[in-house]
Amino acid sequence: MPGGSDGPHQGTTQKGAPHGITLFDHAQISAEIAEGDRPQASILAARQLTEAQWNESTIHWMTRIGEDVREKGENARIPIVYSDAFARAQDALKPVPPSDAASWAKLTVDIQLAGGPAAPLAARGLSIADYHRLSRRWARVLSSDAEQSRVFFEAYQALQPPTEVDGDRG
């Protein structure tokens, strides 16, 4: 059954947690479900949870997140704690797929041109969860590594389709 320790946030996250599903448990279970490689029912069964219990917990935590935002606005803490816990849980499930700055630029442009991630990810054998792992990785890298940022933006610019103005010049 859920109810793992959540350290310094225990007072906030344990209070009223339905079925003992803490905010951190919810993030972990959500990350497992988001992988999409196992049925939700089997993920819940492994934790001795019913769908009704999971739904009740989800309503509880999403309501708490919404209330925190409504009450504290930009100073809301619960959504940040949840997002961080979800990202850590998801990253722990599988490694980030291999990529470099130029291939990340290519995927980014392909998604923009396709109008969504489904086809470009499928063409590469990647899942939405893989895309989220890659997005987090490249957000960190591109914001902290000037050389990788330069490679990404040069590749990104080179991959842009010609505009009408560009096409009229030829």
C-alpha positions in Angstrom: 0.0 0.0 0.0 1.3 3.5 -0.7 2.3 5.9 2.0 6.1 6.3 1.6 8.0 9.0 3.4 7.9 12.4 1.9 10.5 14.1 4.2 10.1 17.7 5.0 6.8 17.9 3.1 5.1 15.3 5.1 2.8 17.6 7.0 1.5 19.2 3.8 1.2 16.1 1.7 0.0 13.5 4.2 -2.9 15.5 5.6 -6.1 13.9 4.4 -4.4 11.8 1.7 -7.1 9.3 0.6 -6.1 5.7 0.9 -2.7 6.7 2.2 -1.6 7.9 -1.3 0.7 10.8 -0.6 1.5 13.5 -3.1 4.7 11.7 -3.9 3.0 8.3 -4.2 0.6 10.0 -6.7 3.4 11.4 -8.7 5.2 8.0 -8.8 2.0 6.1 -9.8 1.2 8.8 -12.4 4.7 8.5 -13.9 4.3 4.7 -14.2 0.9 5.2 -15.9 2.4 7.8 -18.2 5.0 5.4 -19.5 2.1 3.7 -21.3 3.9 0.3 -21.4 1.6 -1.4 -18.8 -2.1 -1.3 -18.3 -3.2 1.2 -15.6 -5.1 -1.6 -13.9 -1.9 -3.7 -13.4 0.0 -0.7 -12.0 -2.8 0.0 -9.5 -3.1 -3.7 -8.6 0.6 -3.9 -7.9 -0.1 -1.3 -5.2 -3.3 -2.9 -4.0 -5.4 0.0 -5.3 -8.7 0.0 -7.1 -9.5 2.4 -9.9 -12.1 4.1 -7.6 -9.4 4.6 -4.9 -7.0 6.0 -7.6 -9.6 8.3 -8.9 -10.5 9.6 -5.4 -6.8 10.2 -4.8 -6.4 12.0 -8.1 -9.4 14.3 -7.4 -7.9 15.0 -4.0 -4.5 15.9 -5.2 -5.5 17.8 -8.3 -8.0 19.8 -6.1 -5.2 20.6 -3.6 -2.9 21.7 -6.4 -5.7 24.0 -7.8 -6.5 25.4 -4.4 -2.8 26.1 -3.7 -2.5 28.0 -7.0 -5.8 29.9 -6.4 -4.7 30.9 -2.9 -1.0 31.6 -3.5 -0.8 32.4 -7.2 2.8 32.5 -8.3 3.9 31.4 -4.8 2.1 28.1 -4.9 4.3 25.3 -3.8 2.3 22.1 -4.2 2.3 22.1 -8.1 6.1 22.6 -8.1 6.7 19.8 -5.6 4.4 17.5 -7.6 6.0 18.4 -10.9 9.5 17.8 -9.5 8.4 14.5 -8.0 6.7 13.3 -11.2 9.8 14.2 -13.3 12.2 12.4 -10.9 9.9 9.4 -10.9 9.6 9.3 -14.6 13.3 9.8 -15.2 14.0 6.9 -12.8 11.8 4.5 -14.8 13.9 4.6 -18.0 17.0 6.3 -19.3 16.8 9.4 -21.5 17.0 8.2 -25.1 20.3 9.0 -26.7 20.4 12.3 -28.6 22.6 15.2 -29.4 21.8 18.9 -29.9 21.3 18.6 -33.6 19.0 15.6 -33.4 17.0 17.4 -30.7 16.7 20.4 -33.1 15.5 18.0 -35.8 12.9 16.4 -33.6 11.7 19.9 -32.4 11.3 21.1 -36.0 9.6 17.8 -37.1 7.1 18.2 -34.3 6.4 21.8 -35.2 5.9 20.9 -38.9 3.7 17.9 -38.1 1.6 20.0 -35.7 2.2 17.5 -32.9 4.5 14.9 -31.5 2.7 11.7 -32.5 4.2 11.0 -36.0 7.7 12.3 -35.4 8.0 10.3 -32.2 6.6 7.2 -33.8 9.1 7.5 -36.7 11.9 7.4 -34.1 10.3 4.7 -31.9 9.9 7.1 -29.0 7.0 7.5 -26.6 5.5 10.6 -25.1 7.3 9.7 -21.9 10.6 9.5 -23.8 9.8 13.0 -25.2 9.2 14.4 -21.8 12.6 13.0 -20.6 14.3 14.4 -23.6 12.6 17.8 -23.1 13.7 18.0 -19.5 17.3 17.0 -20.4 17.6 19.5 -23.3 16.0 22.3 -21.3 18.8 21.8 -18.7 21.6 21.4 -21.3 20.5 24.3 -23.6 20.1 26.7 -20.6 23.6 25.9 -19.2 25.9 24.9 -22.1 26.6 27.7 -24.5 28.2 25.3 -27.1 25.3 22.9 -27.1 22.9 25.8 -27.3 24.8 27.2 -30.4 24.7 23.8 -32.1 21.0 23.4 -31.4 20.0 26.8 -32.6 22.2 26.6 -35.8 20.6 23.2 -36.6 17.2 24.5 -35.7 17.5 27.5 -38.0 18.9 25.4 -40.9 15.9 23.1 -40.6 13.3 25.8 -40.9 11.2 25.6 -44.1 11.7 28.4 -46.6 9.2 31.2 -46.1 7.1 32.7 -48.9 9.5 35.6 -49.1 12.5 33.2 -49.3 10.7 31.3 -52.1 10.0 34.4 -54.1 13.7 35.3 -54.3 14.7 32.2 -56.3 
